[in-house]
């Protein structure tokens, strides 16, 4: 099976699955099956084989390396980068020591690591360009000023009195902007019977 993997043949996955049916508890076969799934472009299958490995054996850097490669294939470059960085596997010379594919597939491994590095640097550059205020740390927090067309000035607040809240009359003597109007609600006398006759007089 290693010879088929070295040729990057998608048939390696079928061979690995057949071998696992005969020896389901073989740790090396589980890792080779995960690698075969990556070569075949099926990262989800690769993660499935790695989870089977972790249920039966203690995970090491070989598992971390294949997991990172599978995550990168699924588009999770940042997570893959973090795993590789934590276990010191970013350098191909360090990663090859834990690679189940061996030196026969070293070229394939170097290509995968280079793609992860390129994608991660590209994402970091996009983040820096999309956050220009992060360097200064002084966001203004002020809303954008309202711009009026040429020849039109800012509208002035109305000087008219607010109509009475009850009778809606415009001649109620209580100015809604006065201090008494701001302190308590009021009702027009026209809203209730008055002994002195009708009229809008605030109480």
PEQUI-V55348 format. One record per run of one state. SS is the DSSP state (a for helix, b for strand, c for the rest). FROM is the first residue (numbers start at 1). LEN is the number of residues. If there is no record, write none. Layout:
# PEQUI-V55348
[[SS	FROM	LEN] [SS	FROM	LEN]]
This chain:
# PEQUI-V55348
[[c	1	1] [a	2	5] [c	7	4] [a	11	12] [c	23	4] [a	27	13] [c	40	3] [a	43	14] [c	57	4] [a	61	13] [c	74	3] [a	77	10] [c	87	5] [a	92	7] [c	99	4] [a	103	28] [c	131	1] [a	132	3] [c	135	44] [a	179	5] [c	184	4] [b	188	1] [a	189	3] [c	192	10] [b	202	1] [c	203	1]]
